[in-house]
Amino acid sequence: DGTFAQPGKVFVLPAGMSAVNQMRTLRFTPGSLATLFNELTPTDSLVVLLSGADAAPVPAAMKLLGAGGLAMAQEPDSCFDPAAAQDMARLGAPTFLAPGLSQQIAERWPGWAPAGLPEETR
């Protein structure tokens, strides 16, 4: 849609949305998640595949993980549709229940918390 990604912000993208790297900034545009994953800077990026996620971008998520990015999935046993999570686990990606996913994010980027979150919960 032309919106640019911003550091420190989380974006949840709908199906059919991707991004292109435009002068070291991601600009959202229609496309595939695999294309988006390939545009990410690994050391600054996180990909989480949750229950019901399409398995098609799993190879791109694993490529990001192999390049030093953080790619993980919801624990397959807790998924209503575990296809992508099972593929990620089979290929060696870490999987976690929801609290574990958030803990991994907090450990990767200490001190980061969503805007508006009370200080005592950060």
The 8 nearest C-alpha neighbors of each residue, nearest first, counted from 0:
[[1, 28, 2, 27, 29, 26, 16, 3],
 [0, 2, 27, 26, 28, 3, 18, 29],
 [3, 1, 27, 26, 0, 4, 28, 25],
 [4, 2, 26, 25, 27, 5, 1, 24],
 [5, 3, 25, 26, 2, 6, 24, 27],
 [4, 6, 8, 7, 3, 24, 25, 9],
 [7, 5, 8, 4, 9, 43, 24, 3],
 [6, 8, 5, 9, 111, 113, 112, 4],
 [9, 7, 6, 5, 10, 4, 113, 114],
 [8, 10, 11, 7, 113, 5, 6, 4],
 [9, 11, 12, 8, 4, 5, 13, 7],
 [12, 10, 9, 13, 16, 14, 8, 47],
 [11, 13, 10, 16, 14, 17, 15, 32],
 [12, 14, 16, 15, 11, 17, 32, 10],
 [15, 13, 16, 12, 31, 32, 17, 30],
 [14, 16, 30, 29, 31, 13, 17, 32],
 [17, 15, 29, 30, 14, 13, 28, 12],
 [16, 18, 30, 35, 28, 31, 29, 32],
 [19, 17, 27, 35, 28, 26, 25, 20],
 [18, 20, 26, 25, 21, 38, 27, 35],
 [21, 19, 25, 24, 23, 38, 22, 26],
 [20, 22, 24, 23, 25, 19, 26, 18],
 [21, 23, 24, 20, 25, 19, 26, 3],
 [24, 22, 21, 20, 25, 40, 19, 26],
 [25, 23, 21, 20, 22, 26, 4, 3],
 [26, 24, 20, 4, 19, 3, 18, 21],
 [25, 27, 3, 18, 19, 2, 1, 4],
 [28, 26, 18, 1, 2, 0, 17, 3],
 [27, 29, 18, 0, 17, 16, 1, 30],
 [30, 28, 16, 17, 15, 0, 27, 31],
 [31, 29, 17, 16, 15, 28, 32, 34],
 [32, 30, 34, 17, 33, 15, 16, 35],
 [31, 33, 35, 34, 17, 56, 36, 30],
 [34, 32, 56, 36, 31, 35, 59, 37],
 [35, 33, 37, 31, 32, 36, 38, 17],
 [34, 36, 17, 32, 18, 38, 33, 37],
 [37, 35, 33, 39, 38, 34, 59, 32],
 [36, 38, 34, 35, 39, 33, 59, 63],
 [37, 39, 35, 36, 20, 19, 34, 40],
 [40, 38, 36, 37, 41, 44, 35, 43],
 [39, 41, 43, 42, 44, 38, 68, 63],
 [42, 40, 68, 44, 43, 67, 63, 39],
 [41, 43, 68, 67, 44, 40, 69, 66],
 [44, 42, 41, 40, 68, 45, 39, 69],
 [45, 43, 41, 68, 42, 40, 39, 69],
 [44, 46, 69, 70, 68, 47, 43, 41],
 [45, 47, 70, 69, 71, 48, 60, 44],
 [48, 46, 71, 72, 70, 49, 45, 73],
 [47, 49, 72, 52, 73, 71, 84, 46],
 [50, 48, 73, 52, 72, 51, 47, 84],
 [49, 51, 78, 80, 52, 81, 79, 73],
 [50, 52, 80, 49, 81, 53, 79, 78],
 [53, 51, 50, 49, 83, 48, 54, 82],
 [52, 54, 55, 83, 51, 56, 82, 57],
 [53, 55, 83, 57, 56, 82, 52, 86],
 [54, 56, 53, 57, 33, 58, 83, 32],
 [55, 57, 33, 59, 58, 54, 32, 60],
 [56, 58, 60, 59, 54, 55, 61, 87],
 [59, 57, 61, 60, 56, 62, 55, 33],
 [58, 60, 62, 56, 61, 33, 57, 36],
 [61, 59, 57, 63, 62, 58, 70, 36],
 [60, 62, 64, 58, 63, 59, 65, 57],
 [61, 63, 59, 65, 60, 64, 58, 66],
 [62, 64, 60, 66, 68, 61, 65, 41],
 [65, 63, 68, 61, 70, 67, 66, 62],
 [64, 66, 62, 63, 67, 61, 68, 60],
 [65, 67, 63, 64, 68, 41, 62, 42],
 [68, 66, 64, 41, 65, 42, 63, 69],
 [69, 67, 41, 64, 42, 63, 44, 66],
 [68, 70, 45, 64, 46, 44, 71, 67],
 [71, 69, 46, 64, 45, 47, 60, 68],
 [72, 70, 47, 93, 94, 92, 46, 48],
 [73, 71, 48, 94, 84, 47, 49, 74],
 [72, 74, 49, 95, 94, 96, 75, 84],
 [73, 75, 95, 94, 96, 77, 76, 72],
 [76, 74, 81, 78, 84, 77, 85, 73],
 [75, 77, 74, 78, 81, 79, 73, 85],
 [78, 76, 75, 74, 79, 96, 73, 50],
 [79, 77, 50, 81, 75, 80, 76, 74],
 [78, 80, 50, 81, 77, 51, 76, 75],
 [81, 79, 51, 78, 50, 82, 52, 83],
 [80, 82, 75, 78, 84, 50, 85, 83],
 [83, 81, 85, 84, 80, 54, 86, 51],
 [84, 82, 54, 86, 85, 81, 52, 53],
 [85, 83, 87, 81, 72, 75, 86, 82],
 [86, 84, 88, 82, 87, 83, 75, 81],
 [87, 85, 89, 83, 84, 88, 90, 82],
 [86, 88, 84, 92, 90, 85, 89, 83],
 [89, 87, 92, 91, 85, 90, 86, 84],
 [88, 90, 86, 91, 87, 85, 92, 84],
 [91, 89, 87, 88, 92, 86, 61, 85],
 [90, 92, 88, 89, 87, 93, 61, 86],
 [93, 91, 88, 87, 71, 90, 94, 70],
 [92, 94, 71, 88, 91, 72, 95, 87],
 [93, 95, 72, 74, 73, 71, 88, 92],
 [96, 94, 74, 99, 73, 100, 97, 72],
 [95, 97, 74, 99, 98, 73, 100, 77],
 [96, 98, 100, 99, 95, 101, 73, 74],
 [99, 97, 101, 100, 96, 102, 95, 103],
 [100, 98, 102, 95, 96, 97, 101, 103],
 [101, 99, 97, 103, 102, 98, 95, 96],
 [100, 102, 104, 98, 99, 103, 105, 97],
 [103, 101, 99, 105, 104, 100, 106, 98],
 [104, 102, 106, 100, 101, 105, 107, 99],
 [103, 105, 101, 107, 102, 106, 108, 100],
 [106, 104, 102, 109, 108, 103, 107, 101],
 [105, 107, 103, 104, 109, 108, 102, 101],
 [108, 106, 104, 105, 103, 109, 69, 102],
 [107, 109, 105, 106, 111, 104, 110, 103],
 [110, 108, 105, 106, 111, 107, 104, 112],
 [109, 111, 108, 112, 121, 105, 106, 107],
 [112, 110, 109, 108, 113, 105, 7, 121],
 [111, 113, 121, 114, 110, 116, 105, 109],
 [112, 114, 116, 115, 111, 8, 9, 7],
 [115, 113, 116, 112, 117, 8, 111, 7],
 [114, 116, 117, 113, 112, 118, 121, 120],
 [115, 117, 114, 113, 118, 120, 112, 121],
 [118, 116, 119, 120, 115, 121, 114, 112],
 [119, 117, 121, 120, 116, 115, 112, 114],
 [118, 120, 117, 121, 116, 112, 115, 110],
 [121, 119, 118, 117, 116, 112, 113, 115],
 [120, 118, 119, 112, 117, 116, 110, 111]]
